[in-house]
Structure formats: structure tokens, C-alpha cells
Amino acid sequence: MSIRAGVAAHHPATAAAGLEVLRRGGTACDAAVAATLASCVAETTMTGLGGGGHAITWDAAARLARTFDFFVAVPGLDGTPDTSAAVVVPIVFETETVPYIVGAGSVGVPGVAAGCEALWRSGGRLPWRTLVEPALALARIGVALPPSHARVLDMLAELMTRNEGGRIYAPGGALLAAGGVMRAPGLVAALELLRDEGASTFYRGSVAKVLLELMRERGGPLTEADLEAYEVVEAVPAEAVYAGRRILARRDLAGMLTTLDRLPPLGGLAPGPRALALADALTGVEGPGHTTNVAVADTDGNACVVTTSLGLGSGDWLPGLDVHLNSMLGELDLQRAVPIPGERMGSMIVPTLVLEGEELEVAAGAAGGSRIRSALVQSLAGLLSEGLDPRSAVEQARLHPVGEVVHTEPGFADDAVAALTAAGRDVRRWQTRHHYFGGVSLVARGGPAADSRRDGAALLL
């Protein structure tokens, strides 16, 4: 059985953009690029053109998988980066206030534009301007905020209404709520430049000039040398084996592949042993994350998964273009060593392919910082080991360990909670499903599936 053509994403408008391009004869890469650009308009609390990301592709004819690294790079090629322009804002997560480093000093070299163009050149066949059109259409009319995105905006209000953000997210002084239409008219101009100049507009062209002027004005670390040196890095993915399948992905900071290596098959396990197996395998790093994911398969069996992020975002928007800049230099959980100018920052992003023999079975990715691994591992285990259909695998209740604390969603049996408690874990039982537990979008033989925790949409061609 072949993988079914379709799109899964974390916003209905994002998924619709990808499906439109598939219907026009585009490839999986074409549709994924169009959907990713649309997400930079529809999902601006999660991602944007000023961020970075990773992708994985599957060429069905060649039986070839490739990864694309277009994550944020460390600036400072012409000297030590000055991050003194960074500021600290308090962000309330549930009941805990956490200080985050944002501001112009937190901005790294963006990669989304370059990554989209590289994917198009690698596996696309429609004209570049055709892939930009759906995002442009959204930018011209505005996009309604789904409930989960509105909750994120409310949580990040201190950041998102800084500087130019107040005009976009609190027009008239009132923060946008669910159903409210987010309008960022400058994105029309940014996307038109991207359409006409290609990705180079962000590195040597019109957008680059605006970006560099803002950096000079606000004391940010990015320089012309940093932008001109930026390149997308293509590679062969690493592999793990789970439930008799080959799992292909990049080596991420959270270690998704090694987690699957040590996770036993879950099929047939009682609730208690199942919960313990998941908690033991998933115990590891913790960190924030505001990301989004797009997964696409086309009628030829090709696939493309793209995950992008701004971090929290720096709270700086390009004047006249409404492009929010990333805050990756302020994401301390991504820094495992002294940052070296020109090098990529680490990331927990891990777009993934699953092969049964030489045939593609699943193409998946997730959003949510350190919860990316938890969400993706549990969804893949549900599909591959527990025999669930794609939607059920994505929607089943999840857990996420943080040290000795295990967070559980509604749906975990009392036996599972008792087993975790008996093993010395402090269980925090959430009363409602929440975007904290990450968001998965995937395409599979059984069809596409997109996480309702992120108000996702899954569309079959």
C-alpha cells in the first residue's frame, strides 16, 4: 500500500495552501514550500520568515532521503557578536513565570527563505512565484486565529506587543482573541520581494537592506558578512530501527532516534508498564519551543516534511515588512557549547521518515521544543507498534517527563498513574488537553493526520 497524497499542518490555511499546489500539479516539495510560506502568514505566533528550520525529503523513484538544514546560524563572522541589545521579558507558563532573553541582541541569521528555495530547487517543478501565491493571498486578506494560537498569543502578549507587534496583535489596544483576524500588511511587501527576488532578497537584496538597517539601529549582532555567508546544508539522514521499520531523521539535541532505539514495542503492554516504558525512554532534556510543522505526500509517492521556528521571537519586526525576527541566540537550552560565528545553532526539530523495507510508510514532524520528541515518539509508537490509525495515533493521550515529574494528559488510566507513582515519579495530571504536549502532523499509508492540540488540519488530495 502506497502512502496517500495529502497535507497535514497546524493551521487550516496552511494545509489548504499545500493542497492547492498539489492540485495544480505540484510535487511534495512544491506543496511543502507553499504551505511553509503560508504558515509564515497564518501561524505568526509559532513561526515566520525571520526564523529557521529543518526538512527531510523522500524521492520515491530514486529511493533517496535527504535532510535540509536551514536553521539559524550564529552571527559574528566579522567580529565577536555583540548581544548586549538583548532584553529579558517575563513569560507566564501556566502558573510559573519564566524570564526569556529576546530583543535585537538575540537575533541569529534567518534561514526560512533559503530553505524554501533549496527545497524547491531540489524537488519542485512549478514556477517559484506559484508557490508564493497562496501566502500572498493570505497576507492580503488576513487570517483568523484558531483557539490554540490565540492561547499562545495571550501567553506571549508581553513579547508579541513589543515595538511594531502592538499594531499587529493588539489593534486598537485590545489583544486579538480566538477568531480575531490577524493582519500584517507588511508581509505582502515581504512576500512580493521574495517572489520577485527569490531567497536572495533576505541575504543580498531588498529585505537584507532593511534587516541590516534595523540591526544597526537597535544594536543587533547581524552583519552583511553573516547574511552573505549563509547556506543551506544538505545531508544523508541518520537511522534507527523501531518495530521492524527504518526510522530516518537528523540527529537532534533531544535524541529522538536514540529514544526510539531504547523504547520497547508498546503493543500489548498493560497501561502501567506502557507508561513506565514511555517515561523511562523519554526522560531527558527540557526546553521551550514555538514551532510549526508541515507534512506532504504527492501522487508519485514523494514526501517532504518541514519544521520551522522563531524561538519565541525577538520582539523586533522589520519596518514596512512585518517580518518578526527570531530569538535563537536567547534560547539557552539550544546552546551546548560556546557559539561559533557562522555555525548552526542546535535544535530539537526532527522531521522524520519511516520506511518499511524500501517503501515509505510515514512522513512526520512535530512542534513543541523538548515536547517534539515526546509527541513524535508516542505518535510513531502508536502507528508502528500499537496498530493505531494515523488520527488515533496523533490524538491519543500523551505524557511528558521533566526530571522526576511526569506530566500526563487526560486519558491515562489510573493503573498507569499508579505505576508511575510507585516507580518514584511525581505525576502531574492535566485536566485538559493542551498545546504544551506538542503538535504532530504526518502523512501515512492510512492518510494524513494533524494534531487538534494545535488546531491542525489534514487534507487528502
Rosetta blueprint (number, residue, H / E / L):
1 M L
2 S L
3 I L
4 R L
5 A L
6 G E
7 V E
8 A E
9 A E
10 H L
11 H L
12 P H
13 A H
14 T H
15 A H
16 A H
17 A H
18 G H
19 L H
20 E H
21 V H
22 L H
23 R H
24 R L
25 G L
26 G L
27 T L
28 A H
29 C H
30 D H
31 A H
32 A H
33 V H
34 A H
35 A H
36 T H
37 L H
38 A H
39 S H
40 C H
41 V H
42 A H
43 E L
44 T L
45 T L
46 M L
47 T L
48 G L
49 L L
50 G E
51 G L
52 G E
53 G E
54 H E
55 A E
56 I E
57 T E
58 W E
59 D E
60 A L
61 A L
62 A L
63 R L
64 L E
65 A E
66 R E
67 T E
68 F E
69 D E
70 F E
71 F L
72 V L
73 A E
74 V L
75 P L
76 G L
77 L L
78 D L
79 G L
80 T L
81 P L
82 D L
83 T L
84 S L
85 A L
86 A L
87 V E
88 V E
89 V E
90 P E
91 I E
92 V E
93 F E
94 E L
95 T L
96 E E
97 T E
98 V E
99 P E
100 Y E
101 I E
102 V E
103 G L
104 A H
105 G H
106 S H
107 V L
108 G L
109 V E
110 P L
111 G L
112 V H
113 A H
114 A H
115 G H
116 C H
117 E H
118 A H
119 L H
120 W H
121 R H
122 S H
123 G H
124 G L
125 R L
126 L L
127 P L
128 W H
129 R H
130 T H
131 L H
132 V H
133 E H
134 P H
135 A H
136 L H
137 A H
138 L H
139 A H
140 R H
141 I H
142 G L
143 V E
144 A E
145 L L
146 P L
147 P H
148 S H
149 H H
150 A H
151 R H
152 V H
153 L H
154 D H
155 M H
156 L L
157 A H
158 E H
159 L H
160 M H
161 T L
162 R L
163 N L
164 E L
165 G H
166 G H
167 R H
168 I H
169 Y H
170 A L
171 P H
172 G H
173 G H
174 A L
175 L L
176 L L
177 A L
178 A L
179 G L
180 G L
181 V E
182 M E
183 R L
184 A L
185 P L
186 G H
187 L H
188 V H
189 A H
190 A H
191 L H
192 E H
193 L H
194 L H
195 R H
196 D H
197 E H
198 G L
199 A H
200 S H
201 T H
202 F H
203 Y L
204 R L
205 G L
206 S H
207 V H
208 A H
209 K H
210 V H
211 L H
212 L H
213 E H
214 L H
215 M H
216 R H
217 E H
218 R H
219 G L
220 G L
221 P L
222 L L
223 T L
224 E H
225 A H
226 D H
227 L H
228 E H
229 A H
230 Y L
231 E L
232 V L
233 V E
234 E E
235 A E
236 V L
237 P L
238 A E
239 E E
240 A E
241 V E
242 Y E
243 A L
244 G L
245 R E
246 R E
247 I E
248 L E
249 A E
250 R L
251 R L
252 D L
253 L L
254 A L
255 G L
256 M H
257 L H
258 T H
259 T H
260 L H
261 D H
262 R H
263 L L
264 P L
265 P L
266 L L
267 G L
268 G L
269 L L
270 A L
271 P H
272 G H
273 P H
274 R H
275 A H
276 L H
277 A H
278 L H
279 A H
280 D H
281 A H
282 L H
283 T L
284 G L
285 V L
286 E L
287 G L
288 P L
289 G L
290 H L
291 T E
292 T E
293 N E
294 V E
295 A E
296 V E
297 A E
298 D L
299 T L
300 D L
301 G L
302 N L
303 A E
304 C E
305 V E
306 V E
307 T E
308 T E
309 S E
310 L L
311 G L
312 L L
313 G L
314 S L
315 G L
316 D L
317 W E
318 L L
319 P L
320 G L
321 L L
322 D L
323 V L
324 H E
325 L E
326 N L
327 S L
328 M H
329 L H
330 G H
331 E L
332 L H
333 D H
334 L H
335 Q L
336 R L
337 A L
338 V L
339 P L
340 I L
341 P L
342 G L
343 E L
344 R E
345 M L
346 G L
347 S L
348 M L
349 I L
350 V L
351 P L
352 T E
353 L E
354 V E
355 L E
356 E E
357 G L
358 E L
359 E E
360 L E
361 E E
362 V E
363 A E
364 A E
365 G E
366 A E
367 A E
368 G L
369 G L
370 S L
371 R H
372 I H
373 R H
374 S H
375 A H
376 L H
377 V H
378 Q H
379 S H
380 L H
381 A H
382 G H
383 L H
384 L H
385 S L
386 E L
387 G L
388 L L
389 D L
390 P H
391 R H
392 S H
393 A H
394 V H
395 E H
396 Q L
397 A L
398 R L
399 L E
400 H E
401 P E
402 V E
403 G L
404 E L
405 V E
406 V E
407 H E
408 T E
409 E L
410 P L
411 G L
412 F L
413 A L
414 D H
415 D H
416 A H
417 V H
418 A H
419 A H
420 L H
421 T H
422 A H
423 A L
424 G L
425 R L
426 D E
427 V E
428 R E
429 R E
430 W L
431 Q L
432 T L
433 R L
434 H L
435 H H
436 Y H
437 F H
438 G L
439 G E
440 V E
441 S E
442 L E
443 V E
444 A E
445 R L
446 G L
447 G E
448 P E
449 A E
450 A E
451 D L
452 S H
453 R H
454 R H
455 D L
456 G L
457 A E
458 A E
459 L E
460 L E
461 L L
